[in-house]
Amino acid sequence: MRTPRCAPVLVTLTALATLSAACSPAFFLKPTEPYDAEALAEAPDYAEPDAWVALPGQDTNASLSPPGAAERAAEAPADVFFIYPTVWFDRKRWNDPLDAAKSHEMLNELILAGQASVFNACCRVFVPRYRQTTIGAYFNEPGESRPSFNVAYEDIARAFEVFIEEHNQGRPFIVAGHSQGSMHAMRLLETIDADPELHERMIAAYIPGFALPLSRYESTYEHLEPCRSPEQTGCVLSWDTYRDDHAGDGAQDLLHWRGDELVRIPVDEPRQCTNPVSWRMDEQPSARAAHLGAVQLNNEGESPSFIRILRSKDPMGMNVTGLKAPQPALLSARCQGGVLFVPDLDDLEYELSETTSGNYHLGDIELFYMDIRANAGARTQAWLSQRASVSELEKSEETMASEEVVEPQVE
């Protein structure tokens, strides 16, 4: 029987939440102490630059681009609000205290470089720090874990408010995330869905890695829809990547927000699958030649093992100096049963750790880096074109109104 590989990886939320039952993840990941609100770090002040992992103009790995791809954030016409995945694995403190050197290392060396940077061609990049919940809380009952997750979400909500009021200044924007970040983004989208002006300005939401239930579009979203074409705007994209012979062994129900309540969603509930090559939701496999490229990190420092990432309390010596050249036409992809399937990466001689047998959660963005980068640009241009057309129509209507025929006066 095939066993999961443990190449150097970033271990994120859904990765561990779907470990096989034989590994008993709850045993070694669940918090050992009861939740204690008094142990929380002070809430970030998002008016201060140090409350953000990345802001426009800062020299961070969010500015990295693959060879041959330009970083254009300074003149980008849009913004991205990116919510990062789980980097906090402590068993005593439920929420990230925000001063842990290991978390800072993972954010700066891995998340900004390998995930947030994908949007720096279309957008200025904004990544708020937040007191995210430790990974083990996903194995507790919803009532036990809700206070911790709510602290994390409330940080995100406040950061988004500051982003909109102080930074964005009416520009179009993208909401993006991965794993725990996508979980909180799904709740944030409820706020955007309820605000016509925000919804109009939202180009799209890219939120892979957290099994988005299709029932959300009926139960909590009134206006938002799944994206079904490459240039559709104001819509949501989501996918979860697996090896094409994966049978779902070991998958378990996940905690999801429903309004401000935390609930368990059955793993077999119908979920959204957007093909990040064709950008459609049908089950037609994308052509291998259409794949624009996977992008890996150039890490000249230490490459921590799976276990070390989980257990280490200290920085691990990573030193990401750039992104490697894209690998185009690497794979085909197809949606089936709400899951995105790709070929066995071993057969393609592509190194990516499986979090469980057949689970390519860690590749949700990496494997489709250039596809996401290009599509975010295409949707941004589509949004701008639509707004230009609306502006021209409004100008034309104003002109027509000002040219009303004046009846001649009879003397």
C-alpha positions as CSV (number, residue, x, y, z in Angstrom):
1,M,0.0,0.0,0.0
2,R,1.2,3.5,-0.9
3,T,2.3,5.6,2.1
4,P,2.4,9.5,2.3
5,R,5.7,11.0,1.4
6,C,7.2,13.4,3.9
7,A,9.3,15.7,1.7
8,P,9.9,19.2,3.1
9,V,6.5,20.9,3.2
10,L,4.4,23.5,4.8
11,V,1.7,21.7,6.8
12,T,-1.6,23.5,6.6
13,L,-5.1,23.0,8.0
14,T,-7.0,20.7,5.7
15,A,-3.9,18.7,5.2
16,L,-3.9,17.5,8.8
17,A,-7.6,17.5,9.1
18,T,-7.8,14.8,6.5
19,L,-5.0,12.6,7.8
20,S,-5.9,8.9,7.8
21,A,-7.7,7.7,10.9
22,A,-4.8,5.3,11.5
23,C,-2.5,8.3,12.2
24,S,-4.9,9.4,15.1
25,P,-4.2,13.1,14.4
26,A,-6.5,14.3,17.2
27,F,-4.3,12.5,19.7
28,F,-1.2,14.6,19.0
29,L,-2.8,17.8,17.7
30,K,-5.7,18.7,19.9
31,P,-5.1,21.4,22.5
32,T,-4.1,20.0,25.9
33,E,-5.4,23.1,27.7
34,P,-8.9,24.5,27.8
35,Y,-9.5,27.6,25.8
36,D,-8.6,30.7,27.9
37,A,-9.6,34.1,26.6
38,E,-7.3,35.8,29.1
39,A,-4.3,34.1,27.4
40,L,-5.0,35.9,24.1
41,A,-2.5,38.3,22.7
42,E,-3.6,41.9,22.3
43,A,-5.7,42.4,19.2
44,P,-3.7,43.8,16.2
45,D,-4.1,47.5,15.5
46,Y,-4.5,47.5,11.7
47,A,-3.8,51.2,11.5
48,E,-0.2,50.2,12.2
49,P,2.1,48.7,9.5
50,D,3.4,45.9,11.8
51,A,-0.1,44.5,12.0
52,W,0.3,43.4,8.4
53,V,2.5,40.7,7.0
54,A,2.6,42.5,3.7
55,L,1.6,46.0,2.5
56,P,2.3,47.8,-0.8
57,G,5.7,49.2,-0.9
58,Q,7.2,46.9,1.8
59,D,10.1,44.7,0.8
60,T,8.7,41.2,1.4
61,N,8.5,37.9,-0.4
62,A,5.1,38.9,-1.6
63,S,7.0,40.8,-4.3
64,L,8.7,37.8,-5.7
65,S,7.9,36.7,-9.3
66,P,8.9,33.7,-11.3
67,P,11.7,34.2,-13.9
68,G,10.1,36.0,-16.9
69,A,7.0,37.2,-15.0
70,A,7.0,40.8,-14.0
71,E,5.8,42.1,-10.6
72,R,3.6,45.0,-11.3
73,A,2.0,45.7,-7.9
74,A,3.1,49.3,-7.8
75,E,1.0,50.2,-10.9
76,A,-1.6,47.5,-10.5
77,P,-5.2,48.6,-11.0
78,A,-6.6,46.4,-8.2
79,D,-5.9,45.1,-4.7
80,V,-5.9,41.6,-3.2
81,F,-6.8,40.9,0.4
82,F,-5.1,37.6,1.2
83,I,-5.9,35.5,4.3
84,Y,-3.1,33.0,5.0
85,P,-3.4,29.4,6.0
86,T,-2.5,27.8,9.3
87,V,1.0,28.4,10.6
88,W,0.2,27.9,14.3
89,F,0.5,24.3,15.7
90,D,0.8,24.9,19.5
91,R,-1.2,22.6,21.8
92,K,-1.3,25.0,24.8
93,R,-2.2,28.4,23.3
94,W,-5.2,28.1,21.1
95,N,-4.5,31.3,19.2
96,D,-1.3,32.6,17.6
97,P,0.3,35.2,19.9
98,L,1.7,37.0,16.8
99,D,5.2,37.2,18.2
100,A,6.3,33.6,17.6
101,A,9.5,33.6,15.5
102,K,8.6,30.3,13.8
103,S,5.2,31.6,12.6
104,H,6.9,34.7,11.2
105,E,9.4,32.5,9.4
106,M,6.8,30.4,7.8
107,L,4.8,33.4,6.7
108,N,7.7,35.3,5.3
109,E,9.6,32.4,3.7
110,L,6.7,30.3,2.5
111,I,3.3,31.9,2.4
112,L,4.2,35.3,1.0
113,A,6.6,33.7,-1.5
114,G,4.5,30.7,-2.6
115,Q,1.0,31.9,-2.3
116,A,0.4,35.7,-1.9
117,S,2.9,36.5,-4.6
118,V,0.7,34.9,-7.2
119,F,-1.4,38.1,-7.2
120,N,1.3,40.7,-7.5
121,A,0.9,41.1,-11.3
122,C,-2.8,42.3,-11.1
123,C,-2.9,43.7,-7.6
124,R,-1.3,45.5,-4.7
125,V,-0.9,42.8,-2.0
126,F,-2.4,43.2,1.5
127,V,-1.9,40.4,4.0
128,P,-3.1,41.0,7.6
129,R,-1.7,39.2,10.6
130,Y,-4.4,37.6,12.7
131,R,-4.6,35.5,15.8
132,Q,-5.4,32.4,13.9
133,T,-6.5,29.2,15.6
134,T,-4.2,26.3,16.2
135,I,-4.6,23.4,13.9
136,G,-5.6,21.0,16.6
137,A,-8.8,22.9,17.3
138,Y,-10.3,21.4,14.2
139,F,-10.6,18.1,16.1
140,N,-12.6,19.5,18.9
141,E,-16.3,19.8,19.0
142,P,-17.6,23.0,17.4
143,G,-18.8,24.5,20.7
144,E,-15.3,24.1,22.2
145,S,-13.5,25.6,19.3
146,R,-15.8,28.4,18.3
147,P,-14.4,31.1,20.7
148,S,-10.9,30.6,19.3
149,F,-12.0,30.6,15.7
150,N,-14.2,33.7,16.3
151,V,-11.2,35.6,17.6
152,A,-9.4,34.7,14.4
153,Y,-12.3,35.8,12.2
154,E,-12.9,39.0,14.1
155,D,-9.3,40.0,13.5
156,I,-9.8,39.3,9.8
157,A,-13.1,41.3,9.7
158,R,-11.4,44.3,11.4
159,A,-8.5,44.1,9.0
160,F,-10.8,44.0,6.0
161,E,-12.6,47.1,7.3
162,V,-9.3,49.0,7.6
163,F,-8.3,47.7,4.2
164,I,-11.5,49.1,2.6
165,E,-11.6,52.4,4.4
166,E,-8.0,53.4,4.6
167,H,-6.2,51.6,1.8
168,N,-8.4,50.4,-1.0
169,Q,-10.1,53.8,-1.6
170,G,-12.8,52.5,-4.0
171,R,-10.6,50.3,-6.2
172,P,-11.6,46.8,-7.4
173,F,-10.3,44.0,-5.2
174,I,-9.8,40.3,-5.0
175,V,-10.4,38.2,-1.8
176,A,-8.0,35.3,-1.6
177,G,-6.9,32.7,0.9
178,H,-6.0,29.0,1.4
179,S,-7.0,26.4,4.0
180,Q,-7.9,28.2,7.3
181,G,-7.7,31.4,5.4
182,S,-10.3,30.2,3.0
183,M,-12.5,29.1,5.9
184,H,-12.6,32.7,7.2
185,A,-12.9,34.1,3.7
186,M,-16.1,32.2,3.3
187,R,-17.6,34.0,6.3
188,L,-16.2,37.4,5.1
189,L,-17.9,36.9,1.8
190,E,-21.2,37.0,3.7
191,T,-20.4,40.6,4.6
192,I,-19.5,41.4,1.0
193,D,-22.6,39.6,-0.4
194,A,-24.8,41.8,1.8
195,D,-23.2,45.0,0.7
196,P,-24.0,45.9,-3.0
197,E,-21.2,48.4,-3.3
198,L,-18.6,45.9,-2.0
199,H,-19.9,43.1,-4.2
200,E,-19.8,45.3,-7.2
201,R,-16.1,46.1,-6.6
202,M,-15.1,42.5,-5.9
203,I,-13.4,41.0,-8.9
204,A,-13.5,37.5,-7.6
205,A,-12.7,35.3,-4.6
206,Y,-10.0,32.7,-4.9
207,I,-10.4,30.4,-1.9
208,P,-9.0,26.9,-2.5
209,G,-8.2,24.2,0.1
210,F,-11.3,24.2,2.3
211,A,-14.1,22.2,0.6
212,L,-16.6,25.0,-0.1
213,P,-20.1,23.4,0.2
214,L,-22.4,24.3,-2.6
215,S,-25.2,24.7,0.0
216,R,-23.6,28.0,0.9
217,Y,-25.0,29.6,-2.2
218,E,-28.5,28.7,-1.0
219,S,-28.2,29.2,2.8
220,T,-25.8,32.1,3.3
221,Y,-25.1,33.9,-0.1
222,E,-27.9,35.8,-1.7
223,H,-26.0,37.3,-4.6
224,L,-22.6,35.5,-4.9
225,E,-22.3,32.7,-7.4
226,P,-19.7,30.1,-8.3
227,C,-17.4,31.2,-11.1
228,R,-18.3,29.2,-14.2
229,S,-16.1,30.9,-16.9
230,P,-12.6,32.3,-17.2
231,E,-13.6,36.0,-17.1
232,Q,-16.7,36.0,-15.0
233,T,-16.5,38.6,-12.2
234,G,-18.1,39.0,-8.8
235,C,-18.0,35.3,-8.2
236,V,-16.2,32.6,-6.2
237,L,-13.6,30.0,-7.1
238,S,-12.7,27.0,-5.0
239,W,-11.0,23.6,-5.4
240,D,-9.3,20.8,-3.4
241,T,-6.5,18.9,-5.2
242,Y,-6.0,15.1,-5.1
243,R,-4.1,12.4,-7.0
244,D,-6.4,10.9,-9.6
245,D,-6.6,7.5,-7.9
246,H,-7.6,8.9,-4.6
247,A,-10.6,7.3,-3.0
248,G,-11.2,9.7,-0.1
249,D,-9.8,7.3,2.6
250,G,-9.4,9.0,5.9
251,A,-11.2,12.2,5.1
252,Q,-13.3,13.6,7.9
253,D,-16.0,16.2,8.4
254,L,-14.7,19.8,8.6
255,L,-15.6,22.8,10.7
256,H,-17.3,25.6,8.7
257,W,-18.8,28.9,9.5
258,R,-22.6,29.4,9.1
259,G,-23.1,33.0,9.9
260,D,-21.3,33.3,13.3
261,E,-22.0,29.7,14.3
262,L,-19.4,26.9,13.8
263,V,-20.8,23.7,12.4
264,R,-19.5,20.4,11.1
265,I,-20.1,19.8,7.4
266,P,-20.2,16.2,6.3
267,V,-17.2,15.4,4.0
268,D,-19.5,13.9,1.4
269,E,-21.7,17.0,1.1
270,P,-21.6,18.4,-2.5
271,R,-18.7,20.9,-2.8
272,Q,-17.6,23.3,-5.4
273,C,-14.8,22.4,-7.8
274,T,-13.4,25.0,-10.1
275,N,-10.8,23.6,-12.6
276,P,-7.9,26.1,-12.2
277,V,-6.7,25.4,-15.7
278,S,-10.0,25.7,-17.7
279,W,-11.7,27.9,-15.0
280,R,-14.9,26.0,-15.5
281,M,-17.0,23.7,-13.2
282,D,-17.7,20.9,-15.6
283,E,-16.0,17.5,-15.4
284,Q,-14.2,17.9,-18.7
285,P,-10.4,17.3,-18.2
286,S,-8.3,20.3,-19.1
287,A,-5.7,19.7,-21.8
288,R,-2.1,19.2,-20.5
289,A,-0.9,21.8,-23.0
290,A,-3.3,24.4,-21.5
291,H,-1.6,24.2,-18.1
292,L,0.4,27.5,-17.7
293,G,2.7,26.1,-15.0
294,A,3.5,25.1,-11.5
295,V,6.1,27.2,-9.6
296,Q,8.3,26.0,-6.7
297,L,10.3,27.9,-4.2
298,N,14.0,28.4,-4.3
299,N,14.9,27.7,-0.7
300,E,18.6,28.0,0.0
301,G,18.3,27.3,3.7
302,E,17.0,24.4,5.7
303,S,14.2,22.2,4.4
304,P,12.3,21.1,7.5
305,S,10.6,17.7,7.6
306,F,6.9,17.2,8.1
307,I,7.4,16.3,11.7
308,R,9.8,19.1,12.4
309,I,7.3,21.7,11.2
310,L,4.7,20.2,13.6
311,R,7.0,19.9,16.6
312,S,9.5,22.7,16.3
313,K,9.0,25.8,18.6
314,D,11.8,27.7,16.9
315,P,12.6,29.0,13.4
316,M,13.9,26.3,11.2
317,G,16.4,28.1,9.1
318,M,14.5,28.5,5.8
319,N,15.8,31.1,3.3
320,V,13.6,31.5,0.3
321,T,15.5,33.7,-2.2
322,G,13.2,33.5,-5.1
323,L,10.8,31.4,-7.2
324,K,11.9,28.8,-9.7
325,A,11.1,28.9,-13.4
326,P,7.5,27.8,-14.2
327,Q,6.9,24.3,-15.3
328,P,4.2,24.6,-18.0
329,A,2.2,21.7,-19.6
330,L,3.0,19.6,-16.5
331,L,-0.5,18.2,-15.9
332,S,-4.1,17.9,-16.9
333,A,-6.8,18.5,-14.3
334,R,-10.4,17.4,-13.9
335,C,-13.3,18.0,-11.5
336,Q,-15.3,15.0,-10.4
337,G,-17.6,14.7,-7.4
338,G,-16.5,18.1,-6.2
339,V,-12.8,17.2,-6.1
340,L,-10.0,18.3,-8.4
341,F,-8.0,15.4,-9.7
342,V,-4.5,15.5,-11.2
343,P,-2.1,12.8,-12.3
344,D,0.3,11.1,-9.9
345,L,3.1,13.6,-9.5
346,D,5.6,10.9,-8.9
347,D,5.0,9.8,-12.5
348,L,5.6,13.4,-13.6
349,E,8.8,13.6,-11.5
350,Y,7.4,16.6,-9.6
351,E,8.2,16.7,-5.9
352,L,5.3,17.6,-3.7
353,S,4.5,16.0,-0.4
354,E,1.2,14.2,0.0
355,T,-0.4,15.2,3.3
356,T,-2.2,11.9,3.3
357,S,-2.1,9.3,0.6
358,G,-3.3,11.0,-2.6
359,N,-3.9,14.4,-1.0
360,Y,-2.2,17.3,-2.8
361,H,-3.5,20.0,-0.5
362,L,-0.1,21.7,-0.4
363,G,-0.2,22.1,-4.1
364,D,-3.6,23.8,-4.4
365,I,-1.8,27.1,-5.4
366,E,1.7,25.9,-6.3
367,L,0.6,23.5,-9.0
368,F,-1.5,26.1,-10.7
369,Y,0.6,29.2,-9.9
370,M,0.9,30.6,-13.4
371,D,-2.7,29.7,-14.2
372,I,-4.0,31.6,-11.2
373,R,-1.7,34.5,-11.9
374,A,-2.9,34.8,-15.5
375,N,-6.5,34.4,-14.6
376,A,-6.5,37.0,-11.8
377,G,-5.1,39.4,-14.4
378,A,-7.8,38.4,-17.0
379,R,-10.6,38.8,-14.5
380,T,-9.3,42.2,-13.4
381,Q,-9.2,43.4,-17.0
382,A,-12.7,42.0,-17.6
383,W,-13.9,43.9,-14.5
384,L,-12.3,47.1,-15.7
385,S,-13.7,46.7,-19.2
386,Q,-17.2,46.2,-17.8
387,R,-16.9,49.3,-15.7
388,A,-15.6,51.3,-18.7
389,S,-18.7,50.1,-20.7
390,V,-21.0,51.1,-17.9
391,S,-19.3,54.5,-17.6
392,E,-19.6,55.1,-21.3
393,L,-23.3,54.1,-21.2
394,E,-24.0,56.5,-18.3
395,K,-22.1,59.3,-20.1
396,S,-24.2,58.7,-23.2
397,E,-27.4,58.8,-21.2
398,E,-26.4,62.0,-19.6
399,T,-25.5,63.5,-23.0
400,M,-28.9,62.5,-24.4
401,A,-30.7,64.0,-21.4
402,S,-28.9,67.3,-21.8
403,E,-29.8,67.4,-25.5
404,E,-33.5,67.4,-24.9
405,V,-35.5,69.1,-27.7
406,V,-36.5,72.6,-26.6
407,E,-39.9,73.6,-28.0
408,P,-39.7,76.9,-29.8
409,Q,-41.4,79.8,-28.0
410,V,-44.3,81.4,-29.8
411,E,-44.1,85.2,-29.7
